[in-house]
Amino acid sequence: MANTSPSVRRTALLASAVTALAALTACGTDGAATGAATGATTGGAAGTARQTPATGTPPGASASSPAGSGERSPSRAAPSDTAGSGAASARVDGRCHTSELRASVGRVDPGAGQRNFPVVLTNTSSRTCTVHGYPGAAFADSSGRQLGPDPRRAPGSPQTVTLAPGRSAWAGLSFTSPEVSGARAATPATLLVTPPDERHSLTVPWKGGKVPVGGTASTVTVTVLEAGTGP
C-alpha cells in the first residue's frame, strides 16, 4: 500500500464530503418540489369546493335567478287579492228579511176553470240572501180583516233559493174560479205575503177579482218558492 501524504488524504476526504452533501441536497430539493406540487393540486381543488357559497344556484335553477327562486314557479304563486275579493262579494249572508223584499202578483194564468197567479218576492237590499220553502199568504179586505182561511200548501220539495240584489223568487197561488165551483166569494183589497221564516207581511194590492172565501170548494193553494218571476 502506497503511502499518501496527509494533505492529499484531507483533500480527498473533503471532496467526498462535498459530493455526498451535494447529492443529499439534490434529493431533498426534488422531494420538496414534488410534495409542493402534489399539495397544490389537492389543496387547490379542495379549497375551491369549500369556497362555493351555500346560497349558490340550486341544481336545475337558472344562474340568473335569485337564490331559492327555482323552488317556486309562476303556476304555484299565491292567489291574488282580486280572487279573494270576488269570493267575498259572492258570499251569502243568511235569509232574506221582510224589510229587504218587495212582493208583487204577476198576471193571471187561467186554465180549465183554475186561476193561477205568481206571487213574486224580489230582493231590494244590497246583499245576497236566501229564501226557503213556502211564503205565507192571506186575502184581506180594505179594513185589513182576513177573508177566508189561509191557503193550503201544495205538495212540493222546499228548496233554498239564493237571491242576489235585484233577483226574484216566485210561488204559485191557485184556486178554482168561484163561478165554476159555486163557492162563496169576495173581492179582496189586498194580498198579505209573508216571506218564509218571517213574522211581518208585505201588502200587495189585489187586482185578480173575486176569490173563494167559504164553502167546500173554497180551497186556495200555494206552492214552494223557486227562482224567477213565474212559469
Backbone as numpy.savetxt, mean C-alpha at the origin, in Angstrom:
# Nx Ny Nz CAx CAy CAz Cx Cy Cz
113.77 -31.33 3.07 112.92 -30.15 3.07 113.80 -28.93 3.07
113.45 -27.99 2.09 114.31 -26.81 1.96 114.00 -25.84 3.04
115.01 -25.18 3.51 114.80 -24.18 4.53 114.26 -22.90 3.89
113.25 -22.35 4.47 112.64 -21.11 3.95 112.86 -20.05 4.99
113.16 -18.87 4.51 113.44 -17.80 5.45 112.16 -17.32 6.11
112.30 -16.82 7.31 111.11 -16.32 8.02 110.35 -15.27 7.23
111.01 -14.41 6.54 110.31 -13.35 5.79 109.47 -13.91 4.67
109.99 -14.98 4.04 109.22 -15.60 2.95 107.99 -16.28 3.48
108.16 -16.97 4.65 106.99 -17.66 5.24 105.95 -16.65 5.66
106.33 -15.52 6.20 105.35 -14.53 6.64 104.58 -13.97 5.44
105.36 -13.79 4.36 104.70 -13.26 3.15 103.69 -14.23 2.61
104.06 -15.55 2.64 103.14 -16.58 2.13 101.91 -16.69 3.00
102.09 -16.66 4.30 100.94 -16.75 5.22 100.01 -15.55 5.06
100.60 -14.37 4.88 99.77 -13.18 4.72 98.97 -13.24 3.44
99.58 -13.77 2.38 98.87 -13.88 1.10 97.71 -14.86 1.21
97.97 -15.99 1.92 96.89 -16.99 2.10 95.74 -16.42 2.90
96.07 -15.65 3.94 95.01 -15.05 4.77 94.17 -14.06 3.97
94.84 -13.28 3.13 94.11 -12.31 2.30 93.19 -13.01 1.33
93.73 -14.12 0.75 92.90 -14.87 -0.21 91.67 -15.46 0.47
91.86 -16.05 1.67 90.72 -16.65 2.39 89.70 -15.60 2.79
90.21 -14.44 3.24 89.30 -13.36 3.65 88.49 -12.86 2.46
89.17 -12.80 1.31 88.45 -12.33 0.11 87.36 -13.31 -0.28
87.67 -14.61 -0.13 86.65 -15.63 -0.47 85.46 -15.54 0.46
85.74 -15.39 1.77 84.65 -15.29 2.75 83.79 -14.06 2.49
84.44 -12.96 2.16 83.70 -11.71 1.90 82.79 -11.84 0.70
83.31 -12.52 -0.32 82.51 -12.72 -1.54 81.29 -13.56 -1.25
81.47 -14.65 -0.48 80.31 -15.53 -0.14 79.28 -14.77 0.66
79.72 -13.99 1.63 78.77 -13.22 2.45 78.01 -12.22 1.63
78.66 -11.58 0.70 77.99 -10.58 -0.14 76.95 -11.21 -1.02
77.26 -12.38 -1.62 76.29 -13.07 -2.48 75.08 -13.50 -1.71
75.27 -14.03 -0.49 74.13 -14.48 0.32 73.25 -13.33 0.72
73.86 -12.20 1.10 73.06 -11.03 1.51 72.26 -10.50 0.35
72.90 -10.48 -0.84 72.20 -9.97 -2.03 71.03 -10.85 -2.38
71.25 -12.19 -2.30 70.17 -13.12 -2.62 69.03 -12.99 -1.62
69.38 -12.92 -0.33 68.33 -12.76 0.69 67.58 -11.47 0.53
68.27 -10.40 0.21 67.61 -9.12 0.05 66.65 -9.16 -1.12
67.05 -9.79 -2.24 66.17 -9.87 -3.40 64.94 -10.70 -3.09
65.17 -11.82 -2.40 64.03 -12.68 -2.05 63.08 -11.96 -1.11
63.63 -11.28 -0.12 62.79 -10.56 0.83 62.02 -9.45 0.17
62.54 -8.74 -0.78 61.86 -7.65 -1.46 60.67 -8.17 -2.25
60.87 -9.33 -2.93 59.77 -9.89 -3.72 58.63 -10.33 -2.83
58.91 -11.09 -1.78 57.87 -11.60 -0.90 57.22 -10.50 -0.09
58.02 -9.69 0.54 57.50 -8.62 1.37 56.72 -7.59 0.57
57.13 -7.29 -0.65 56.42 -6.32 -1.47 55.04 -6.79 -1.83
54.93 -8.05 -2.21 53.61 -8.58 -2.56 52.70 -8.58 -1.35
53.26 -9.03 -0.19 52.45 -9.05 1.02 52.08 -7.64 1.42
53.00 -6.72 1.29 52.71 -5.35 1.65 51.61 -4.76 0.78
51.65 -5.07 -0.51 50.61 -4.57 -1.41 49.24 -5.10 -0.99
49.18 -6.39 -0.63 47.90 -6.97 -0.22 47.42 -6.35 1.07
48.32 -6.08 2.01 47.91 -5.52 3.29 47.46 -4.07 3.15
47.93 -3.37 2.13 47.60 -1.96 1.97 46.32 -1.73 1.17
45.66 -2.80 0.71 44.39 -2.63 -0.01 43.35 -2.10 0.96
42.67 -0.98 0.69 41.71 -0.40 1.65 40.56 -1.36 1.90
40.05 -1.37 3.15 38.91 -2.24 3.51 37.65 -1.81 2.80
37.58 -0.56 2.41 36.40 -0.05 1.71 36.58 -0.06 0.22
37.43 -0.93 -0.28 37.66 -1.02 -1.72 36.43 -1.49 -2.46
36.47 -1.45 -3.77 35.33 -1.82 -4.60 34.97 -3.28 -4.39
33.73 -3.64 -4.00 33.34 -5.02 -3.80 33.41 -5.77 -5.12
33.54 -7.10 -5.03 33.56 -7.89 -6.28 32.28 -7.67 -7.06
32.41 -7.43 -8.35 31.24 -7.26 -9.20 30.72 -5.85 -9.26
31.20 -4.92 -8.38 30.72 -3.55 -8.40 31.56 -2.73 -9.33
31.00 -1.62 -9.83 31.73 -0.72 -10.71 32.77 0.04 -9.92
33.94 0.24 -10.52 35.00 0.95 -9.82 34.62 2.40 -9.58
33.67 2.94 -10.37 33.28 4.34 -10.21 32.17 4.50 -9.19
31.59 3.38 -8.71 30.50 3.47 -7.75 31.05 3.78 -6.38
30.26 4.49 -5.52 30.70 4.72 -4.15 30.78 3.41 -3.40
31.57 3.39 -2.31 31.71 2.16 -1.54 30.35 1.69 -1.08
30.04 0.41 -1.30 28.78 -0.17 -0.86 27.65 0.04 -1.83
27.84 0.85 -2.89 26.71 1.10 -3.80 26.34 -0.11 -4.61
27.23 -1.08 -4.71 26.91 -2.28 -5.47 25.90 -3.15 -4.76
25.56 -2.84 -3.48 24.64 -3.68 -2.74 23.18 -3.29 -2.98
22.88 -2.18 -3.65 21.49 -1.77 -3.89 21.34 -1.34 -5.32
20.41 -1.92 -6.02 20.13 -1.53 -7.39 18.91 -0.63 -7.39
18.70 0.16 -8.45 17.54 1.05 -8.49 16.23 0.32 -8.30
16.12 -0.93 -8.75 14.86 -1.66 -8.64 14.53 -2.00 -7.20
15.52 -1.93 -6.28 15.25 -2.24 -4.89 15.23 -0.99 -4.03
15.10 0.17 -4.68 15.08 1.41 -3.92 13.80 1.50 -3.10
13.84 2.27 -2.01 12.67 2.42 -1.15 11.57 3.15 -1.90
10.28 2.83 -1.59 9.16 3.51 -2.26 9.21 5.01 -2.00
8.70 5.75 -2.97 8.72 7.20 -2.83 7.58 7.66 -1.94
7.66 8.92 -1.47 6.60 9.49 -0.65 5.32 9.64 -1.43
5.44 9.78 -2.76 4.23 9.95 -3.58 3.32 8.75 -3.46
3.93 7.54 -3.50 3.12 6.33 -3.38 2.44 6.28 -2.04
3.15 6.66 -0.97 2.55 6.66 0.35 1.41 7.65 0.46
1.56 8.83 -0.18 0.51 9.83 -0.14 -0.73 9.33 -0.85
-0.54 8.60 -1.97 -1.69 8.05 -2.69 -2.44 7.05 -1.86
-1.68 6.18 -1.14 -2.32 5.18 -0.30 -3.10 5.85 0.82
-2.52 6.93 1.40 -3.21 7.61 2.49 -4.49 8.27 2.01
-4.48 8.87 0.80 -5.65 9.56 0.30 -6.79 8.61 -0.02
-6.47 7.31 -0.27 -7.50 6.34 -0.61 -8.02 5.62 0.63
-7.60 6.00 1.82 -7.98 5.31 3.04 -9.47 5.49 3.33
-10.12 4.42 3.73 -11.53 4.46 4.11 -11.60 4.77 5.60
-12.43 5.75 5.98 -12.46 6.22 7.35 -13.83 5.97 7.99
-14.20 4.70 8.10 -15.42 4.35 8.83 -16.70 4.54 8.01
-17.82 4.34 8.68 -19.11 4.40 7.99 -19.54 5.84 7.75
-20.43 6.00 6.80 -20.98 7.33 6.48 -22.04 7.70 7.50
-21.97 8.91 7.99 -22.98 9.40 8.93 -24.05 10.20 8.19
-25.20 10.33 8.83 -26.33 11.02 8.20 -25.94 12.41 7.71
-25.16 13.13 8.52 -24.78 14.50 8.17 -23.87 14.57 6.94
-23.33 13.44 6.52 -22.41 13.41 5.38 -23.09 12.92 4.10
-24.37 12.67 4.15 -25.09 12.09 3.02 -26.25 12.96 2.58
-26.59 12.82 1.32 -27.80 13.43 0.75 -28.66 12.30 0.21
-29.97 12.37 0.49 -30.90 11.34 0.01 -31.74 11.91 -1.13
-32.06 11.05 -2.08 -32.94 11.45 -3.17 -33.70 10.21 -3.65
-34.79 10.43 -4.37 -35.59 9.34 -4.93 -35.56 9.48 -6.44
-35.16 8.40 -7.11 -35.08 8.43 -8.56 -36.42 8.23 -9.24
-36.39 8.17 -10.54 -37.61 8.05 -11.35 -38.22 6.66 -11.17
-39.57 6.63 -11.16 -40.28 5.37 -10.98 -40.03 4.43 -12.16
-39.94 3.14 -11.82 -39.77 2.10 -12.84 -40.98 1.16 -12.72
-42.07 1.45 -13.43 -43.28 0.64 -13.29 -43.16 -0.68 -14.04
-43.94 -1.65 -13.60 -43.93 -2.94 -14.28 -44.92 -3.90 -13.65
-45.88 -4.42 -14.43 -46.86 -5.42 -13.99 -47.55 -5.03 -12.69
-48.00 -3.79 -12.62 -48.71 -3.33 -11.43 -47.80 -2.93 -10.29
-46.50 -3.11 -10.45 -45.54 -2.73 -9.41 -45.01 -1.32 -9.64
-44.69 -0.68 -8.54 -44.04 0.63 -8.62 -42.71 0.53 -7.87
-41.64 0.81 -8.60 -40.28 0.63 -8.07 -39.51 1.95 -8.15
-38.95 2.36 -7.02 -38.21 3.62 -6.95 -36.80 3.37 -6.39
-35.75 3.91 -7.02 -34.42 3.86 -6.41 -34.27 4.97 -5.37
-33.93 4.56 -4.16 -33.63 5.52 -3.09 -32.11 5.64 -3.03
-31.61 6.85 -3.27 -30.17 7.06 -3.48 -29.56 7.83 -2.31
-28.41 7.34 -1.83 -27.62 8.04 -0.82 -26.30 8.46 -1.46
-25.99 9.76 -1.39 -24.78 10.31 -2.01 -23.88 10.90 -0.95
-22.60 10.59 -1.04 -21.62 11.10 -0.09 -21.29 12.56 -0.42
-21.67 13.46 0.48 -21.42 14.90 0.26 -20.22 15.40 1.07
-19.55 14.50 1.78 -18.42 14.91 2.61 -17.13 14.90 1.79
-16.03 15.28 2.44 -14.73 15.30 1.76 -13.90 14.04 2.06
-14.49 13.08 2.74 -13.78 11.85 3.07 -14.46 10.65 2.42
-13.73 9.52 2.35 -14.29 8.28 1.84 -14.86 7.49 3.01
-16.10 7.03 2.88 -16.75 6.29 3.95 -17.56 5.14 3.35
-18.24 4.37 4.19 -18.95 3.18 3.71 -20.39 3.14 4.21
-21.22 2.43 3.46 -22.58 2.08 3.90 -22.70 0.57 3.75
-23.51 -0.03 4.62 -23.63 -1.49 4.61 -25.05 -1.89 5.00
-25.66 -2.69 4.13 -26.96 -3.26 4.48 -28.14 -2.48 3.92
-29.19 -2.39 4.73 -30.45 -1.77 4.32 -30.58 -0.36 4.90
-31.14 0.57 4.12 -31.51 1.86 4.71 -32.89 1.72 5.37
-33.14 2.60 6.31 -34.50 2.68 6.86 -35.33 3.62 6.00
-36.65 3.38 5.93 -37.53 4.23 5.11 -38.91 4.27 5.74
-39.55 5.43 5.60 -40.91 5.59 6.13 -41.58 6.75 5.41
-42.86 6.56 5.07 -43.64 7.66 4.47 -44.21 8.51 5.59
-44.31 9.83 5.35 -44.85 10.74 6.36 -45.73 11.78 5.69
-46.71 12.29 6.45 -47.57 13.35 5.92 -46.92 14.70 6.18
-47.64 15.77 5.88 -47.07 17.11 5.99 -46.75 17.51 7.43
-47.38 16.85 8.41 -47.09 17.15 9.81 -45.97 16.28 10.37
-45.44 15.37 9.54 -44.37 14.50 9.99 -44.84 13.19 10.58
-46.16 12.95 10.55 -46.68 11.70 11.08 -46.50 10.57 10.08
-46.04 9.42 10.56 -45.77 8.30 9.67 -47.05 7.72 9.11
-47.01 7.37 7.82 -48.14 6.76 7.13 -47.81 5.30 6.84
-48.58 4.40 7.42 -48.35 2.98 7.18 -47.15 2.43 7.95
-46.98 1.11 7.91 -45.87 0.48 8.63 -44.53 0.69 7.92
-43.48 0.36 8.63 -42.15 0.42 8.01 -42.06 -0.59 6.87
-41.37 -0.26 5.81 -41.17 -1.23 4.73 -40.46 -2.49 5.24
-40.79 -3.61 4.62 -40.11 -4.86 4.95 -38.83 -4.98 4.14
-37.90 -5.71 4.71 -36.63 -5.93 4.00 -36.76 -7.09 3.03
-36.47 -6.82 1.78 -36.49 -7.88 0.78 -35.27 -8.78 0.99
-35.39 -10.07 0.66 -34.24 -10.96 0.80 -33.05 -10.45 -0.01
-31.88 -10.54 0.58 -30.67 -10.08 -0.11 -29.45 -10.30 0.75
-28.30 -10.14 0.17 -27.03 -10.30 0.87 -26.41 -8.94 1.09
-26.45 -8.43 2.33 -25.86 -7.11 2.59 -24.39 -7.07 2.21
-23.98 -5.97 1.64 -22.60 -5.78 1.24 -22.15 -4.39 1.62
-20.85 -4.25 1.84 -20.29 -2.94 2.16 -20.00 -2.19 0.87
-20.53 -1.00 0.77 -20.31 -0.15 -0.41 -19.45 1.03 0.02
-18.31 1.19 -0.64 -17.39 2.28 -0.34 -17.76 3.49 -1.19
-17.96 4.61 -0.51 -18.36 5.84 -1.20 -17.27 6.90 -1.07
-16.57 7.14 -2.16 -15.67 8.28 -2.22 -16.53 9.54 -2.28
-15.96 10.69 -2.00 -16.75 11.92 -2.09 -17.46 12.04 -3.43
-18.78 12.30 -3.39 -19.58 12.44 -4.61 -20.16 11.14 -5.13
-19.76 9.99 -4.57 -20.26 8.70 -5.03 -21.55 8.33 -4.32
-22.32 7.41 -4.95 -23.66 7.07 -4.45 -23.88 5.57 -4.32
-24.87 5.24 -3.48 -25.37 3.87 -3.36 -26.89 3.96 -3.39
-27.54 2.90 -3.85 -29.00 2.94 -3.96 -29.63 1.65 -3.45
-30.89 1.78 -3.03 -31.70 0.64 -2.62 -33.05 0.77 -3.31
-33.67 -0.35 -3.63 -34.97 -0.33 -4.31 -36.13 -0.29 -3.32
-37.06 0.64 -3.53 -38.29 0.74 -2.73 -39.45 0.34 -3.64
-40.15 -0.72 -3.28 -41.16 -1.29 -4.19 -42.47 -1.56 -3.47
-43.57 -1.44 -4.21 -44.90 -1.80 -3.69 -45.85 -1.99 -4.87
-46.93 -2.70 -4.60 -47.95 -2.88 -5.61 -48.83 -1.64 -5.66
-49.15 -1.18 -6.86 -49.97 0.01 -7.00 -51.31 -0.18 -6.28
-51.73 0.77 -5.43 -53.00 0.63 -4.71 -54.20 0.44 -5.65
-54.14 0.99 -6.85 -55.24 0.82 -7.79 -55.38 -0.64 -8.20
-54.29 -1.38 -8.16 -54.31 -2.79 -8.52 -54.63 -3.66 -7.31
-53.99 -3.37 -6.17 -54.14 -4.22 -4.99 -55.41 -3.95 -4.21
-55.94 -2.74 -4.33 -57.12 -2.39 -3.56 -56.80 -2.01 -2.13
-55.55 -1.81 -1.80 -55.16 -1.44 -0.44 -55.57 -0.01 -0.14
-55.72 0.28 1.14 -55.99 1.65 1.54 -54.77 2.47 1.22
-54.96 3.66 0.65 -53.85 4.43 0.14 -53.82 5.84 0.72
-52.70 6.48 0.63 -52.52 7.87 1.03 -51.40 8.45 0.18
-51.39 9.77 0.11 -50.32 10.44 -0.64 -49.38 11.12 0.35
-48.18 10.58 0.53 -47.23 11.15 1.50 -46.71 12.51 1.04
-46.27 13.29 2.00 -45.58 14.55 1.69 -44.08 14.31 1.55
-43.57 13.39 2.36 -42.12 13.14 2.37 -41.83 11.66 2.55
-40.61 11.30 2.21 -40.06 9.99 2.53 -38.88 10.22 3.47
-38.91 9.55 4.62 -37.82 9.66 5.58 -36.84 8.50 5.32
-35.59 8.83 5.09 -34.56 7.83 4.77 -33.48 7.88 5.86
-33.25 6.72 6.48 -32.23 6.63 7.52 -31.07 5.77 7.03
-29.86 6.30 6.95 -28.71 5.49 6.52 -28.47 4.33 7.47
-27.86 3.26 7.01 -27.59 2.11 7.87 -26.81 2.48 9.12
-27.24 1.94 10.26 -26.58 2.12 11.55 -26.64 3.55 12.07
-27.50 4.38 11.50 -27.66 5.75 11.95 -29.04 5.93 12.58
-29.18 6.94 13.43 -30.44 7.21 14.12 -31.19 8.39 13.52
-30.48 9.28 12.83 -31.12 10.46 12.27 -31.46 10.23 10.80
-32.60 10.78 10.39 -33.11 10.56 9.04 -32.89 11.77 8.15
-32.96 11.51 6.86 -32.94 12.55 5.84 -34.35 12.65 5.24
-34.81 13.85 5.01 -36.17 14.07 4.52 -36.14 14.38 3.02
-36.91 13.61 2.26 -36.96 13.77 0.81 -38.41 14.06 0.39
-38.66 15.11 -0.36 -40.03 15.33 -0.85 -40.49 14.13 -1.68
-41.73 13.69 -1.47 -42.26 12.53 -2.20 -43.08 13.00 -3.39
-42.70 12.55 -4.58 -43.38 12.92 -5.82 -43.97 11.71 -6.52
-44.06 10.59 -5.80 -44.44 9.34 -6.44 -45.91 8.99 -6.37
-46.75 9.92 -5.90 -48.19 9.64 -5.86 -48.60 8.80 -4.66
-49.74 8.13 -4.82 -50.31 7.36 -3.71 -49.49 6.11 -3.42
-49.49 5.77 -2.12 -48.79 4.56 -1.67 -49.74 3.78 -0.76
-49.58 2.45 -0.68 -50.42 1.67 0.21 -50.05 1.91 1.67
-51.04 2.14 2.51 -50.76 2.39 3.93 -51.57 1.49 4.86
-52.44 0.66 4.34 -53.23 -0.22 5.19 -53.90 -1.31 4.37
-54.25 -2.40 5.05 -54.89 -3.52 4.37 -53.89 -4.64 4.12
-54.43 -5.78 3.69 -53.58 -6.98 3.52 -52.62 -6.86 2.33
-52.86 -5.94 1.43 -52.00 -5.81 0.25 -51.18 -4.52 0.28
-50.85 -4.10 1.49 -50.16 -2.82 1.62 -48.66 -2.95 1.85
-48.10 -4.10 1.52 -46.68 -4.33 1.80 -45.77 -3.46 0.91
-44.83 -2.79 1.56 -43.77 -2.04 0.87 -42.44 -2.71 1.24
-41.59 -2.90 0.27 -40.29 -3.55 0.54 -39.14 -2.64 0.16
-37.99 -2.89 0.80 -36.75 -2.16 0.50 -35.62 -3.19 0.37
-34.72 -2.95 -0.58 -33.62 -3.88 -0.83 -32.32 -3.38 -0.20
-31.30 -4.22 -0.25 -29.98 -3.82 0.29 -29.37 -2.76 -0.63
-28.49 -1.97 -0.04 -27.78 -0.95 -0.81 -26.73 -1.57 -1.71
-26.57 -0.99 -2.89 -25.51 -1.37 -3.80 -24.98 -0.13 -4.49
-23.82 -0.25 -5.08 -23.17 0.93 -5.67 -23.94 1.45 -6.87
-23.95 2.77 -7.02 -24.59 3.40 -8.17 -25.80 4.22 -7.77
-26.57 4.61 -8.79 -27.75 5.44 -8.56 -29.05 4.77 -8.99
-28.96 3.52 -9.40 -30.17 2.80 -9.80 -29.88 1.69 -10.76
-30.90 0.90 -11.08 -30.70 -0.24 -11.97 -30.42 0.19 -13.41
